[in-house]
Amino acid sequence: MDRLGYTAMSAASRTMTALAVRGNNLANAATPGFRADLEQAAAVQVQGPGYASRHLAQARGNGVSLATGPLMVTGRDLDFAIKGPGLIAVQGEAGEAYTRHGSLQLDADSRLVLNGRAVLGEGGPIEVPAFESLHIGDDGVISIRPRGELAITEVGRLKLVDVPAAQLRKDAVGLLVTADGQPAPLDDGVVIAGGFLEASNVSAMDQLVATLSLSRLFETQVKMMKAAEDLSDAGNRMMRS
């Protein structure tokens, strides 16, 4: 009975974590560039004499799905989407961070930013002088026609990287960072498309189906805990009699 109770309690705890992850994915199904979270858990043996057969499911840091989302046409010069694998580098809280959300803005210091965070180029944050027009090439090179001029000038190149999902985690604000905290190298194979944004890679239908399945599973695990309690009470009555 004791082992049954441990199994049911551990499974219910893990299911609650999985439901929270699915709920967060659903909440961001319409967030451009959002990468779906993947719940992860590992079996951990309970320490102490007599507990060798007791194991708990311990939640680990959630993984990240790097599956691509559909591209949305915007026609805006400062919008771009990554075609296929790849990430864009931005200045994070504690160093370099990465995202696939490509809606660029210009701040008061004429720097390119994403949600207020400086966009990084090969040599650091990219500054853009006043311009008449701007173009982002498929290799990440940013070209402008300066105000009052006819010649086209290159002002920088986006730092584009390609990091396996297993080497990434999300930080407190939802940006991707490397597991070891080290900057990823520039990858010349990453291709982007100007005038597009990538939608979230979350499938709302898949998340809803998974949430319903997890809810039913949680109900079953609660019933198992009640069954373990009933069996324990029955055993105690037998011992007393």
C-alpha positions as CSV (number, residue, x, y, z in Angstrom):
1,M,0.0,0.0,0.0
2,D,2.9,2.3,0.9
3,R,4.5,1.8,-2.5
4,L,1.2,2.3,-4.3
5,G,0.7,5.6,-2.4
6,Y,4.2,6.8,-3.4
7,T,3.6,5.9,-7.0
8,A,0.3,7.6,-7.2
9,M,1.4,10.8,-5.4
10,S,4.6,11.1,-7.5
11,A,2.6,10.6,-10.7
12,A,0.0,13.2,-9.7
13,S,2.7,15.7,-8.9
14,R,4.3,15.2,-12.3
15,T,0.9,15.5,-14.0
16,M,0.3,18.9,-12.3
17,T,3.6,20.1,-13.6
18,A,2.8,18.9,-17.1
19,L,-0.6,20.7,-17.0
20,A,1.1,24.0,-16.0
21,V,3.5,23.7,-19.0
22,R,0.6,22.9,-21.4
23,G,-1.3,25.9,-20.0
24,N,1.6,28.2,-20.6
25,N,2.0,27.0,-24.1
26,L,-1.7,27.6,-24.8
27,A,-1.5,31.1,-23.4
28,N,1.3,31.9,-25.9
29,A,-0.2,30.2,-28.9
30,A,-0.6,33.6,-30.6
31,T,2.7,35.1,-29.5
32,P,5.0,35.5,-32.5
33,G,8.3,33.6,-32.2
34,F,7.3,31.7,-29.1
35,R,8.9,28.3,-28.7
36,A,6.8,25.6,-27.0
37,D,8.0,24.2,-23.6
38,L,8.4,20.5,-23.1
39,E,7.9,19.0,-19.7
40,Q,10.7,16.7,-18.4
41,A,10.9,14.5,-15.4
42,A,13.2,11.8,-14.0
43,A,12.7,8.9,-11.5
44,V,14.5,9.5,-8.3
45,Q,14.9,6.9,-5.5
46,V,13.6,8.0,-2.1
47,Q,16.6,8.0,0.3
48,G,16.6,6.3,3.7
49,P,16.4,2.8,5.2
50,G,13.5,0.7,3.9
51,Y,12.8,3.0,1.0
52,A,14.8,1.2,-1.7
53,S,11.6,0.4,-3.7
54,R,10.2,3.9,-3.4
55,H,10.7,6.3,-6.3
56,L,9.4,9.8,-7.0
57,A,9.1,11.6,-10.4
58,Q,11.2,14.7,-10.0
59,A,10.5,17.6,-12.5
60,R,13.5,18.8,-14.4
61,G,14.1,22.1,-16.2
62,N,11.7,22.1,-19.1
63,G,13.0,21.5,-22.6
64,V,12.3,23.7,-25.6
65,S,10.8,22.7,-28.9
66,L,12.6,24.4,-31.9
67,A,10.0,23.2,-34.4
68,T,9.4,26.0,-36.9
69,G,6.1,27.9,-36.9
70,P,4.2,29.3,-40.0
71,L,5.4,32.6,-41.5
72,M,3.1,35.6,-41.6
73,V,3.5,38.4,-44.2
74,T,3.8,41.9,-42.7
75,G,5.6,43.9,-45.4
76,R,7.4,45.9,-42.7
77,D,11.0,46.7,-43.4
78,L,12.1,46.0,-39.8
79,D,10.3,42.6,-39.6
80,F,12.0,39.3,-40.5
81,A,11.6,35.6,-39.9
82,I,14.2,32.8,-39.8
83,K,13.6,30.2,-42.5
84,G,14.4,26.8,-41.0
85,P,16.7,26.3,-38.0
86,G,18.4,29.3,-36.3
87,L,18.1,32.0,-33.7
88,I,18.9,35.7,-33.5
89,A,21.2,37.0,-30.7
90,V,20.1,39.8,-28.3
91,Q,21.5,41.3,-25.1
92,G,20.0,39.3,-22.2
93,E,20.0,39.9,-18.5
94,A,23.3,38.1,-17.9
95,G,24.9,38.0,-21.3
96,E,23.9,36.8,-24.8
97,A,20.4,35.4,-25.3
98,Y,18.4,34.2,-28.3
99,T,15.0,34.4,-29.8
100,R,13.1,33.8,-33.1
101,H,10.9,36.9,-32.7
102,G,12.0,39.2,-35.5
103,S,10.0,42.4,-35.0
104,L,12.8,45.0,-34.8
105,Q,12.4,48.5,-33.4
106,L,14.7,51.6,-33.1
107,D,15.3,53.0,-29.7
108,A,16.2,56.6,-28.8
109,D,19.9,55.9,-29.3
110,S,19.3,54.6,-32.9
111,R,20.0,51.0,-31.9
112,L,18.1,48.1,-33.2
113,V,16.1,46.4,-30.3
114,L,13.7,43.6,-29.8
115,N,11.3,44.2,-26.9
116,G,13.7,46.8,-25.5
117,R,16.8,44.5,-25.7
118,A,19.7,45.4,-28.0
119,V,20.0,43.3,-31.1
120,L,23.5,42.0,-31.5
121,G,25.6,42.0,-34.6
122,E,29.0,40.5,-35.3
123,G,30.6,43.3,-33.3
124,G,28.0,44.0,-30.7
125,P,24.8,46.1,-30.7
126,I,23.8,47.4,-34.1
127,E,23.3,51.2,-34.5
128,V,21.4,52.5,-37.5
129,P,21.8,56.1,-38.7
130,A,18.8,58.1,-40.0
131,F,17.6,56.4,-43.2
132,E,15.2,56.7,-46.1
133,S,14.9,53.0,-46.5
134,L,16.2,49.8,-44.9
135,H,16.7,46.3,-46.2
136,I,17.5,43.0,-44.3
137,G,19.2,40.5,-46.6
138,D,18.7,36.8,-46.4
139,D,22.1,36.5,-44.8
140,G,21.3,39.0,-42.0
141,V,23.1,42.0,-43.6
142,I,21.3,45.2,-42.9
143,S,21.6,47.9,-45.6
144,I,20.2,51.4,-45.6
145,R,19.8,54.4,-47.9
146,P,20.9,57.2,-45.6
147,R,18.6,60.2,-45.4
148,G,19.4,62.7,-48.2
149,E,21.7,60.2,-50.1
150,L,21.3,57.8,-53.0
151,A,24.0,55.3,-52.2
152,I,23.2,52.1,-50.3
153,T,25.3,51.5,-47.1
154,E,25.7,48.4,-45.0
155,V,25.4,49.2,-41.3
156,G,25.9,45.7,-39.8
157,R,25.0,42.1,-39.9
158,L,22.7,40.3,-37.5
159,K,24.3,37.6,-35.3
160,L,22.5,34.5,-36.3
161,V,23.3,31.2,-34.6
162,D,22.1,27.6,-34.7
163,V,22.1,25.8,-31.3
164,P,20.6,22.3,-30.7
165,A,17.5,22.3,-28.5
166,A,19.3,20.0,-26.0
167,Q,21.8,22.8,-25.3
168,L,19.2,25.5,-24.6
169,R,17.0,26.6,-21.8
170,K,14.6,29.5,-21.1
171,D,15.6,32.3,-18.7
172,A,13.2,34.1,-16.4
173,V,11.8,36.3,-19.1
174,G,11.4,33.6,-21.7
175,L,14.5,34.2,-23.8
176,L,16.6,31.2,-24.9
177,V,20.1,30.9,-23.4
178,T,22.8,28.2,-23.6
179,A,23.0,25.7,-20.8
180,D,26.6,26.6,-20.1
181,G,26.0,30.3,-20.4
182,Q,28.6,30.7,-23.2
183,P,27.8,32.7,-26.4
184,A,27.0,30.6,-29.4
185,P,29.2,31.0,-32.5
186,L,27.9,32.8,-35.6
187,D,26.4,30.4,-38.2
188,D,26.5,31.5,-41.8
189,G,24.0,28.8,-42.8
190,V,21.0,30.5,-41.1
191,V,18.7,32.1,-43.7
192,I,16.1,34.8,-43.0
193,A,13.2,36.4,-44.9
194,G,12.5,40.1,-44.6
195,G,9.0,41.4,-44.3
196,F,7.8,38.3,-42.4
197,L,7.2,37.3,-38.8
198,E,7.2,33.7,-37.6
199,A,4.1,32.7,-35.6
200,S,4.3,30.6,-32.4
201,N,5.1,26.9,-33.0
202,V,2.4,25.9,-30.5
203,S,-0.5,23.8,-31.9
204,A,-3.5,24.9,-29.8
205,M,-5.4,21.7,-30.8
206,D,-2.5,19.4,-29.7
207,Q,-2.2,21.3,-26.4
208,L,-5.9,21.1,-25.7
209,V,-6.0,17.4,-26.4
210,A,-3.0,16.8,-24.2
211,T,-4.5,18.9,-21.4
212,L,-7.7,16.9,-21.5
213,S,-5.7,13.6,-21.4
214,L,-3.6,14.9,-18.5
215,S,-6.7,16.0,-16.6
216,R,-8.2,12.5,-16.8
217,L,-4.9,11.0,-15.8
218,F,-4.7,13.2,-12.8
219,E,-8.2,12.0,-11.7
220,T,-7.1,8.4,-12.0
221,Q,-4.0,9.1,-9.9
222,V,-6.1,10.7,-7.2
223,K,-8.3,7.6,-7.1
224,M,-5.2,5.5,-6.8
225,M,-4.1,7.5,-3.8
226,K,-7.6,7.0,-2.2
227,A,-7.4,3.3,-3.0
228,A,-4.0,3.1,-1.3
229,E,-5.4,4.9,1.8
230,D,-8.4,2.5,1.9
231,L,-6.1,-0.6,1.6
232,S,-3.9,0.8,4.4
233,D,-7.0,1.3,6.7
234,A,-8.2,-2.2,5.9
235,G,-4.7,-3.6,6.8
236,N,-4.7,-1.7,10.1
237,R,-8.1,-3.0,11.0
238,M,-7.0,-6.6,10.3
239,M,-3.9,-6.0,12.6
240,R,-6.0,-4.6,15.4
241,S,-8.4,-7.6,15.2
